[in-house]
Amino acid sequence: MADEAPLSDEERAELVAYLDGEADAATQRELEAKLSRDPRARAEAEALQRTWALLDFLPRPEPSTDFTTRTLSRVGVVRPASAWSLAAAPTAGRRRWAWWVGTAAAVVAAVALGFVAGRRPAVPTPPADPESDPLLVQDLRVIDNLSLYATVDGLEFLKALDDPDLFGEDAIGR
């Protein structure tokens, strides 16, 4: 028995889980069988149980009367960390790499926007004097009544309205 090695960390963790009641059924059966045949494991389990029993005799600390107030005031000041930042906080190299990628993406977007804006056809500017443009003067009645013409379905509809049988004697110009 002197040449037997002490329990490994994994065996000790399984034993602690068993004593705390946190082990699953299969692990419990294995550990119970091991404790019945291995005096070294049984001694370790008894030592752990005695240690935990002694903890019950220690005085229990009482929190101060302003503990809740102080804790809540500090929690309100601290921003909660996201799960991402706790799981894998980026290193300085990653941040630098992300900055370069972001800058490159912004430059590409600016170049693409400039290319698209440069290829748009220019909107013709109206002449300064409407009298100088003969087409504008010729179509002035149409432009003034554009809101009325917008509701028309098409030229066929307008030709159908010109039918003398449609309005009878109320037709304009008849």
HUMO-V989737 format. One record per residue. N is the residue number from 0. RES is the residue in one letter. PHI is phi in degrees with one decimal (* if undefined). NEAR is the number of other C-alpha atoms within 12 Angstrom. Layout:
BEGIN
N/RES/PHI/NEAR, N/RES/PHI/NEAR
END
This chain:
BEGIN
0/M/*/8, 1/A/-71.8/7, 2/D/-91.3/6, 3/E/-76.4/11, 4/A/-81.2/11, 5/P/-68.3/18, 6/L/-64.2/21, 7/S/-76.2/14, 8/D/-61.6/11, 9/E/-66.6/11, 10/E/-63.8/22, 11/R/-66.8/22, 12/A/-64.6/20, 13/E/-64.7/29, 14/L/-66.1/34, 15/V/-63.6/27, 16/A/-62.7/20, 17/Y/-65.6/26, 18/L/-68.7/27, 19/D/-82.0/16, 20/G/79.6/14, 21/E/-100.2/15, 22/A/-80.4/19, 23/D/-75.8/16, 24/A/-62.2/13, 25/A/-65.4/13, 26/T/-66.4/21, 27/Q/-61.1/21, 28/R/-63.3/16, 29/E/-62.5/19, 30/L/-68.7/28, 31/E/-63.8/22, 32/A/-66.3/15, 33/K/-66.4/23, 34/L/-66.7/23, 35/S/-73.5/15, 36/R/-109.5/13, 37/D/-112.1/19, 38/P/-66.4/19, 39/R/-66.1/23, 40/A/-68.1/27, 41/R/-64.3/23, 42/A/-65.6/20, 43/E/-63.3/25, 44/A/-65.2/30, 45/E/-66.3/18, 46/A/-65.9/18, 47/L/-65.3/22, 48/Q/-65.1/19, 49/R/-65.2/15, 50/T/-63.4/16, 51/W/-67.8/16, 52/A/-66.5/12, 53/L/-67.6/12, 54/L/-62.3/12, 55/D/-67.6/11, 56/F/-87.8/10, 57/L/-71.5/10, 58/P/-68.7/8, 59/R/-87.3/8, 60/P/-73.1/6, 61/E/-104.3/8, 62/P/-70.4/11, 63/S/-68.1/10, 64/T/-67.2/9, 65/D/-98.8/11, 66/F/-60.1/12, 67/T/-63.3/12, 68/T/-63.2/13, 69/R/-63.7/14, 70/T/-64.9/15, 71/L/-66.4/12, 72/S/-68.6/13, 73/R/-73.8/13, 74/V/-65.9/13, 75/G/-65.7/11, 76/V/-81.6/10, 77/V/-81.8/10, 78/R/-79.8/9, 79/P/-69.5/12, 80/A/-81.9/12, 81/S/-75.1/10, 82/A/-62.9/9, 83/W/-66.1/10, 84/S/-69.9/11, 85/L/-78.2/10, 86/A/-73.5/9, 87/A/-149.3/11, 88/A/-72.1/14, 89/P/-68.6/14, 90/T/-81.4/11, 91/A/-62.7/10, 92/G/-64.1/11, 93/R/-66.8/13, 94/R/-64.5/13, 95/R/-64.1/13, 96/W/-62.6/14, 97/A/-64.3/15, 98/W/-64.3/14, 99/W/-64.2/14, 100/V/-65.2/14, 101/G/-63.4/14, 102/T/-64.9/14, 103/A/-62.8/14, 104/A/-64.4/14, 105/A/-66.4/14, 106/V/-65.8/14, 107/V/-62.7/14, 108/A/-64.3/14, 109/A/-65.9/14, 110/V/-65.8/14, 111/A/-63.5/14, 112/L/-64.1/14, 113/G/-64.0/13, 114/F/-64.5/12, 115/V/-65.7/12, 116/A/-66.9/12, 117/G/-73.0/11, 118/R/-88.7/10, 119/R/-65.1/10, 120/P/-67.9/8, 121/A/-72.7/8, 122/V/-79.9/6, 123/P/-67.0/7, 124/T/-84.7/8, 125/P/-67.6/12, 126/P/-66.4/13, 127/A/-66.3/10, 128/D/-116.3/11, 129/P/-60.4/15, 130/E/-68.5/14, 131/S/-80.0/12, 132/D/-104.8/14, 133/P/-65.5/12, 134/L/-67.9/15, 135/L/-65.9/18, 136/V/-67.0/16, 137/Q/-65.2/14, 138/D/-100.8/15, 139/L/-62.7/15, 140/R/-63.1/14, 141/V/-66.7/15, 142/I/-66.0/15, 143/D/-64.2/14, 144/N/-102.7/13, 145/L/-59.2/13, 146/S/-65.2/11, 147/L/-72.3/12, 148/Y/-73.0/16, 149/A/-66.3/13, 150/T/-83.9/12, 151/V/-77.7/16, 152/D/-72.5/13, 153/G/175.2/12, 154/L/-67.6/13, 155/E/-62.6/11, 156/F/-63.7/13, 157/L/-64.8/14, 158/K/-65.6/13, 159/A/-67.4/15, 160/L/-68.8/18, 161/D/-79.0/18, 162/D/-64.6/17, 163/P/-67.1/15, 164/D/-76.2/12, 165/L/-70.8/14, 166/F/-109.1/14, 167/G/66.1/13, 168/E/-74.6/11, 169/D/-80.9/12, 170/A/-65.3/13, 171/I/-75.7/12, 172/G/78.6/9, 173/R/-110.6/11
END
